[in-house]
């Protein structure tokens, strides 16, 4: 049976990057439609501005956007640079998974094990990229990505020789608890409201399911450090940290529903608003500003996926003893 050593590197890299670019293109559909509750498969790719179907040759990852000079062929509407950026992330991520995860396996590994490892790790990476972009725009992390990713981490343990089901299960539990207990239960007891959404706890649970408790701890601590640096940098440059436009719009729509409702329906909507960490406008000041934490948790998880061995042996054990 063929092994990884039987395939030339250029062939594996070409296939991996091509798949990553293609899935990156689909990822744009996920990022746009999932928060809106729309189907991910029907209809096919359409222009968000005029609704016309996008032709296949205009949908080539990265190249299509460049040839169109960032404007839709059908109506001339400007296409966000996010689209080629996400596609490029997919291609680079696939190359990184091949180089750091698959080719780290023994050369005698049979081809289907290498393909399985590539597939599940690429799925994890793409899910984290989608979660990061959705959270940046909506400050919301879909269960389909966080919980679904954690389940994939648990069932794919046999493809990760350095993990056991016990490690994955305990890591998932710890990942959830280290966010939920202090930032939901504890913060609610002190301030009367949650400090972080359950989506962040579920994303930390995902990190633990894949990489055990070291992965969950690094995702939280590494994400917190990187998030703090970014927050200070943005605040220093702009004097404020603005909420995403979509979040403000969704809050205004909820308030309009509350104003139009009466009786028990109004009380239920008000409870929904008050239970939401972003249900009210943020107070002024750096300490009160809201910055989506999901992208930094996702970044920490990706960093551990690609450099986990070095992080564990050279840094994490040094810090934790």
ABEGO torsion letter per residue (X at the ends): XBBAAABBAAAAAAAAAAAAAAAAAAAAAAAAAAAAGBBAAOBBBBBAAAGBBBBAAAABBGAAAAAAGGBBAAAGBBBBAAAAAAAAAAAAAAAAAAAAAAAABBAABBAAAAAAAAAAAAAAAAAAAAAAAAAAAAGBBBAAAAAAAAAAAAAAAAABAABBAAAAAAAAAAAAAAAAAAAAAAAAAAAGBBABBAAAAAAAAAAAAAAEAAAAAAAAAAAAAAAAAAAAAAAAAAGBBBBBAAAAAAAAAAAAAAAABBEAAAAAAAAAAAABAAABBBBBEAAABBBBAAAAAAAAAAAAAAAAAAAAAAAAAAAAX
